[in-house]
């Protein structure tokens, strides 16, 4: 476990956050997306907060939410958005019930239910009782929903969506860079240069070797945290690619997507591999949808994508035909990760976490042990074990509502809504294999808010998307 000390990268992040907060431009949005790659950097010294890990992205999210909400007339709009069942109403009710359960359930069922606490260093069941996890997880969930609210409000402003797309691309390259740094510096014996970025109070698994070499973890606690995040970023960029402009859409975004998928593959995380498979299926389905569409914004880049996919398929079939033994290590690795992994001790431990969580759900008669009380290895089990069927029903209603929203007549806005829905699919798939608590994270919260904003007024035109459309038209106009 790394020492909880304040290091120079944390000071740099505080300076960037301060500059982005007080500068009227979109700089804080770029810091927010990039900060997701720094999952082991402690922002506040351990002697001030104990073993609570305050990381760059949550800190940045707090200031981003405040910056948006404290603007003129935003508070009234925020209240209306939270209370509106057609927008964030169900998500807000989920938060309210989660906060109530975090205080009441650990006391109501104290010492009568066994759980694996989120904050405990032990990995075996103990008696339920109130803990700091109830407080920290309540704060994290409130922050994630706060990001959803902030993005739902800000996405209606001119230029916000254009900057969000560019910030998403910037964050993707930061994920790639941190993965390359981890791989190269470790292989040349200079891994100590990364120690200032790895000072959080986690048990770090950054030097794990596989049969084919080091598992890439970037600046995250372990490969199973880094790989799925790379897939999530790749999915967002791939499905939102038609909204980018010119050469950025045709060359830079594909390079970022391929780089992120390569880093995810080099993490040798079974969760990441499942995410890649689900992403591939969703991408194929979306490609067919785009091919059958007549809207120009939807069909942008289809030719290059078809060419790249065809070239990759021909190359793969050529290798299988001429040198089939070259693919043996790949299939052996997939077998060890996805088939024989079920025999590993880590798999057995995570399945035990889930079983204890399910037992807690039934032991509390479906009410749940309280937000932040029970650790699981699946987001879905965590929702049931912590917030019970009431919390699960509220969250299901909100997510179903997201996917049932009708895309507006505006082609730009319709493609944004559809792309965001597809981008969430790999995230939901990997969440079923990871996720200690019901918190869905600030990155997913941003996607939730964007969908709510873009689909809120089907008959209204979005000035931000109009700005993107005008920029695209300008880029396509002959000079």
C-alpha positions in Angstrom: 0.0 0.0 0.0 1.4 3.4 -1.0 2.3 6.1 1.5 -0.4 8.8 1.8 1.7 11.9 1.1 1.1 15.0 -0.9 3.1 15.0 -4.1 3.9 17.5 -6.9 1.3 16.0 -9.4 -1.4 16.8 -6.9 -0.2 20.4 -6.7 -0.3 20.6 -10.5 -3.9 19.4 -10.5 -4.9 21.8 -7.9 -3.5 24.7 -9.9 -5.2 23.4 -13.1 -8.5 23.1 -11.2 -8.2 26.6 -9.8 -7.3 28.1 -13.1 -10.3 26.3 -14.8 -12.7 27.3 -12.1 -11.9 31.0 -12.2 -11.3 31.2 -16.0 -14.6 31.8 -17.8 -13.5 29.4 -20.6 -14.0 25.6 -20.9 -10.7 24.6 -19.4 -12.2 22.9 -16.4 -14.1 20.5 -18.7 -10.7 19.4 -20.2 -9.2 18.9 -16.8 -12.3 16.8 -15.8 -12.0 14.3 -18.6 -8.2 14.0 -18.3 -8.4 13.5 -14.5 -10.1 10.2 -14.9 -6.8 8.6 -15.9 -5.2 9.4 -12.5 -6.9 6.9 -10.3 -4.1 6.5 -7.7 -3.2 10.2 -7.1 -4.1 11.5 -3.7 -5.3 15.1 -3.8 -5.4 15.7 0.0 -2.7 14.4 2.5 -3.7 11.3 4.3 -3.1 12.8 7.7 -6.1 15.2 7.0 -8.6 12.7 5.7 -7.4 9.4 7.1 -7.8 6.5 4.6 -10.3 8.3 2.4 -8.9 8.6 -1.1 -9.7 11.9 -2.6 -8.8 11.6 -6.3 -8.4 14.3 -9.0 -11.6 13.6 -11.0 -14.1 13.8 -8.1 -12.4 17.0 -6.9 -12.6 18.5 -10.4 -16.2 17.3 -10.6 -17.1 19.2 -7.5 -15.8 22.5 -8.9 -17.3 21.9 -12.3 -20.7 21.3 -10.8 -20.4 24.4 -8.6 -19.2 26.5 -11.6 -22.2 25.5 -13.6 -24.9 25.6 -10.9 -23.8 29.0 -9.5 -24.3 30.8 -12.7 -27.2 33.2 -13.1 -30.7 31.6 -12.9 -29.3 28.1 -12.9 -30.5 27.2 -9.4 -34.2 27.5 -10.4 -33.6 25.4 -13.5 -31.7 22.9 -11.4 -34.6 22.4 -9.0 -37.0 22.0 -11.9 -34.8 19.4 -13.6 -34.3 17.4 -10.4 -38.0 17.4 -9.6 -39.2 16.7 -13.1 -40.0 12.9 -13.5 -39.4 13.3 -17.2 -35.9 14.4 -16.7 -33.8 13.6 -13.5 -36.7 12.9 -11.2 -36.2 9.2 -10.8 -32.4 9.6 -10.4 -33.0 12.2 -7.7 -35.4 9.9 -5.8 -32.8 7.2 -6.1 -30.3 9.6 -4.4 -32.8 10.5 -1.7 -33.6 6.9 -0.9 -29.9 6.0 -0.9 -29.1 8.8 1.6 -31.9 7.7 3.9 -30.9 4.0 3.7 -27.2 4.9 4.4 -28.3 6.3 7.8 -31.2 4.0 8.8 -30.4 0.5 7.5 -27.0 -0.1 9.1 -28.7 0.8 12.5 -31.9 -1.1 11.8 -30.1 -4.3 10.8 -27.0 -3.9 12.9 -25.4 -7.2 13.9 -28.2 -9.2 12.3 -26.8 -9.2 8.8 -23.4 -10.1 7.5 -21.7 -8.0 4.8 -18.2 -7.3 3.4 -17.7 -3.6 4.2 -16.4 -1.3 1.5 -14.0 0.4 3.8 -12.7 -2.7 5.5 -9.3 -4.2 4.7 -10.6 -7.7 5.4 -12.2 -9.8 2.6 -14.5 -11.9 4.7 -18.1 -11.3 6.0 -18.5 -9.3 9.2 -21.6 -8.1 11.1 -23.3 -5.0 9.6 -22.8 -1.8 11.5 -22.6 1.9 10.5 -19.2 2.8 9.0 -17.5 5.6 7.2 -18.4 3.9 3.9 -22.0 5.0 4.4 -20.7 8.6 4.3 -18.2 8.4 1.6 -20.4 6.4 -0.8 -23.3 8.8 -0.2 -21.0 11.7 -1.2 -19.8 9.9 -4.3 -23.3 9.1 -5.4 -24.5 12.6 -4.8 -21.5 13.9 -6.8 -22.3 11.6 -9.7 -25.9 12.8 -9.8 -24.7 16.3 -9.4 -22.6 15.9 -12.6 -25.7 14.5 -14.4 -27.6 17.7 -13.3 -24.8 20.0 -14.3 -24.4 18.5 -17.7 -28.2 18.5 -18.3 -28.1 22.2 -17.7 -24.9 23.2 -19.4 -25.5 21.1 -22.6 -28.1 23.6 -23.7 -25.5 26.4 -23.8 -23.7 27.3 -27.1 -20.3 25.7 -27.5 -20.6 23.4 -24.5 -21.1 20.2 -26.6 -18.4 21.1 -29.0 -15.9 21.6 -26.1 -17.2 18.4 -24.4 -16.4 16.4 -27.6 -12.9 17.8 -27.8 -12.4 17.3 -24.0 -13.5 13.7 -24.4 -10.9 13.2 -27.2 -8.2 14.9 -25.0 -9.1 12.6 -22.1 -8.8 9.6 -24.4 -5.2 10.5 -25.4 -4.3 11.1 -21.7 -5.5 7.5 -21.0 -3.3 6.3 -23.8 -0.3 8.3 -22.6 -0.6 7.0 -19.0 -0.7 3.4 -20.3 2.3 4.0 -22.5 4.2 5.6 -19.6 3.4 2.6 -17.3 4.5 0.1 -20.0 7.7 1.8 -21.1 9.0 3.1 -17.8 8.4 -0.3 -16.1 10.2 -2.2 -18.9 13.2 0.1 -18.8 13.5 0.0 -15.0 12.3 3.5 -14.3 8.9 2.7 -12.7 10.0 4.8 -9.7 9.2 7.9 -11.8 5.5 7.0 -11.5 5.6 6.8 -7.7 4.5 10.5 -7.1 1.3 9.5 -9.1 0.7 6.4 -6.9 0.3 7.6 -3.4 -3.4 6.7 -2.7 -4.2 4.3 0.1 -5.0 1.4 -2.1 -3.4 -2.0 -2.4 -1.8 -1.5 -5.8 -1.4 -4.3 -8.4 0.8 -2.4 -10.8 3.6 -5.0 -11.3 1.5 -8.0 -12.2 3.0 -10.1 -15.0 1.0 -12.3 -17.5 2.3 -15.1 -19.7 2.9 -12.5 -22.5 4.4 -9.7 -20.4 3.4 -6.9 -18.0 -0.2 -6.0 -17.6 -0.7 -2.4 -18.4 -2.4 -0.5 -15.6 -1.7 3.1 -16.5 -2.1 5.2 -13.4 -4.9 3.1 -12.0 -4.8 0.7 -9.0 -5.0 -2.4 -11.2 -5.4 -3.6 -14.8 -9.1 -4.5 -14.2 -9.7 -0.8 -13.4 -7.6 0.6 -16.3 -8.8 -1.7 -19.1 -12.6 -1.1 -18.8 -12.1 2.7 -18.6 -10.2 2.6 -21.8 -13.0 0.6 -23.4 -15.6 3.2 -22.1 -13.6 6.1 -23.5 -13.2 4.3 -26.8 -16.9 3.6 -27.0 -17.9 7.2 -26.3 -15.5 8.5 -29.0 -16.5 5.9 -31.6 -20.3 6.4 -31.2 -20.0 10.2 -31.1 -17.5 10.3 -34.0 -20.0 11.6 -36.6 -20.3 14.8 -34.6 -16.7 15.7 -34.9 -15.3 17.8 -37.8 -13.2 17.1 -40.8 -9.8 15.6 -40.3 -10.4 15.3 -36.5 -13.3 12.9 -37.3 -11.5 11.0 -40.1 -8.1 10.5 -38.6 -7.6 11.7 -35.0 -10.7 10.2 -33.4 -10.0 6.7 -35.1 -6.4 6.9 -33.9 -7.6 7.6 -30.3 -10.2 4.7 -30.5 -7.6 2.2 -31.7 -5.1 3.4 -29.2 -7.6 3.0 -26.3 -8.6 -0.5 -27.5 -4.9 -1.4 -27.7 -4.3 -0.3 -24.2 -7.4 -2.2 -23.0 -6.1 -5.3 -24.7 -2.6 -4.9 -23.2 -4.2 -4.7 -19.7 -5.1 -8.4 -20.1 -8.2 -7.7 -18.1 -11.1 -10.2 -18.6 -13.5 -7.4 -17.8 -12.0 -5.2 -20.5 -12.1 -8.1 -23.0 -15.8 -8.6 -22.3 -16.2 -4.8 -22.8 -14.4 -5.0 -26.1 -16.6 -7.8 -27.3 -19.8 -6.0 -26.3 -18.5 -2.8 -27.9 -17.8 -4.6 -31.1 -21.4 -6.0 -31.2 -22.9 -2.6 -30.4 -20.7 -0.9 -33.0 -21.7 -3.4 -35.7 -25.4 -2.8 -34.9 -24.9 1.0 -34.9 -23.0 0.8 -38.2 -25.9 -1.0 -39.9 -28.2 1.7 -38.5 -26.1 4.5 -39.9 -25.8 2.7 -43.3 -29.6 2.6 -43.6 -29.9 6.3 -42.7 -30.2 9.1 -45.2 -29.0 11.9 -42.9 -25.6 13.3 -43.8 -24.5 13.7 -40.2 -25.3 10.0 -39.5 -23.4 8.7 -42.6 -20.2 10.7 -42.1 -17.1 8.5 -42.2 -18.9 5.3 -43.2 -16.6 4.8 -46.2 -13.4 4.9 -44.2 -14.9 2.7 -41.5 -15.9 0.1 -44.1 -12.4 0.2 -45.7 -10.7 -0.2 -42.3 -13.0 -3.0 -41.3 -12.5 -4.8 -44.6 -8.7 -4.5 -44.4 -8.6 -5.8 -40.9 -10.8 -8.8 -41.8 -8.6 -9.6 -44.9 -5.5 -9.4 -42.8 -6.9 -11.7 -40.1 -8.1 -14.3 -42.6 -4.7 -14.2 -44.3 -2.9 -14.9 -41.1 -5.4 -17.7 -40.3 -4.8 -19.2 -43.7 -1.0 -18.8 -44.1 0.3 -18.9 -40.5 -2.4 -20.2 -38.2 0.1 -20.9 -35.4 0.7 -17.2 -35.0 -2.8 -16.9 -33.5 -2.3 -19.7 -31.0 -0.9 -17.4 -28.3 -3.9 -15.1 -28.7 -6.4 -17.9 -28.3 -4.4 -19.4 -25.4 -4.5 -16.1 -23.6 -8.2 -15.7 -24.2 -8.7 -19.2 -22.8 -6.7 -18.4 -19.7 -8.6 -15.1 -19.1 -12.2 -16.1 -20.0 -12.4 -19.8 -19.4 -9.8 -21.0 -16.8 -10.1 -17.8 -14.9 -13.1 -19.2 -13.2 -10.7 -21.5 -11.4 -8.6 -18.7 -10.0 -8.6 -17.5 -6.3 -9.4 -13.9 -7.3 -12.5 -15.1 -9.2 -13.6 -17.2 -6.2 -13.1 -14.2 -3.9 -15.2 -11.9 -6.1 -18.0 -14.4 -6.4 -18.0 -14.7 -2.6 -18.4 -10.9 -2.4 -21.4 -11.2 -4.7 -22.9 -14.1 -2.8 -22.6 -12.3 0.5 -24.2 -9.2 -1.0 -27.1 -11.3 -2.4 -27.5 -12.9 1.0 -27.6 -9.5 2.6 -30.4 -8.5 0.2 -32.6 -11.4 1.2 -31.6 -11.1 4.9 -33.0 -7.5 4.9 -36.2 -8.7 3.1 -35.2 -6.9 0.0 -34.8 -3.5 1.7 -31.0 -3.4 1.5 -28.2 -3.0 4.0 -27.9 0.8 3.3 -25.9 2.7 0.8 -22.1 2.1 1.3 -22.6 -0.8 3.7 -21.8 -3.8 1.4 -19.0 -4.4 -1.0 -19.7 -6.5 -4.2 -18.0 -7.3 -7.4 -21.0 -6.4 -9.6 -22.7 -3.1 -9.9 -26.1 -4.8 -10.1 -25.5 -6.9 -7.0 -24.3 -3.7 -5.2 -27.5 -1.9 -6.1 -29.6 -4.7 -4.6 -27.5 -5.4 -1.5 -27.1 -1.7 -0.6 -30.4 0.0 -1.7 -32.7 -3.1 -2.1 -35.6 -3.4 -4.6 -36.7 0.2 -4.0 -33.4 1.7 -5.1 -33.1 -0.8 -8.0 -36.6 0.0 -9.2 -35.9 3.8 -9.2 -32.7 3.4 -11.1 -34.2 0.9 -13.6 -37.0 3.4 -14.2 -34.5 6.2 -14.9 -32.3 4.1 -17.3 -35.4 2.7 -19.2 -36.6 6.3 -19.5 -33.2 7.2 -21.0 -33.5 4.6 -23.7 -37.2 5.2 -24.4 -36.7 8.9 -25.1 -37.6 9.7 -28.6 -34.8 11.2 -30.7 -35.7 14.8 -31.8 -36.3 15.7 -35.5 -33.0 17.6 -35.5 -30.5 15.2 -37.1 -27.6 16.5 -35.1 -29.4 16.2 -31.8 -30.8 12.8 -32.8 -27.4 11.4 -33.6 -26.0 12.7 -30.3 -28.8 11.0 -28.3 -28.4 7.7 -30.2 -24.6 7.8 -29.9 -24.8 8.3 -26.2 -27.2 5.5 -25.7 -24.9 3.1 -27.6 -21.8 4.4 -25.7 -23.5 3.4 -22.4 -23.9 -0.3 -23.5 -20.3 -1.4 -23.0 -20.3 0.5 -19.6 -23.3 -1.4 -18.4 -21.8 -4.7 -19.5 -18.5 -4.2 -17.7 -20.4 -2.8 -14.6 -21.8 -6.3 -14.2 -18.3 -7.6 -13.6 -17.0 -4.8 -11.5 -18.3 -2.1 -9.2 -18.0 -2.1 -5.4 -21.0 0.2 -4.8 -24.2 1.5 -6.4 -22.4 4.7 -7.5 -22.3 4.8 -11.4 -19.4 7.3 -11.5 -19.1 10.9 -12.7 -18.2 9.8 -16.3 -21.5 7.9 -16.7 -23.2 10.7 -14.9 -22.1 13.1 -17.6 -23.5 10.9 -20.3 -26.8 10.6 -18.4 -27.0 14.4 -18.3 -26.3 14.9 -21.9 -29.0 12.5 -23.0 -31.5 14.2 -20.7 -30.6 17.6 -22.1 -30.5 16.7 -25.8 -33.8 14.8 -25.7 -35.6 17.2 -23.4 -37.2 19.4 -26.0 -37.9 17.4 -29.2 -39.2 20.5 -31.0 -36.5 22.9 -29.9 -33.2 23.3 -31.7 -30.1 23.1 -29.6 -27.8 26.1 -30.1 -24.8 24.0 -29.1 -25.5 21.4 -31.8 -26.3 24.1 -34.2 -22.8 25.4 -33.6 -21.4 22.0 -34.3 -23.4 21.7 -37.5 -22.3 25.1 -38.7 -18.7 24.2 -38.0 -19.0 20.9 -39.9 -20.7 22.7 -42.8 -17.8 25.2 -42.8 -15.2 22.5 -42.8 -16.9 20.7 -45.7 -17.4 23.9 -47.8 -14.8 24.2 -50.6 -12.3 26.9 -50.1 
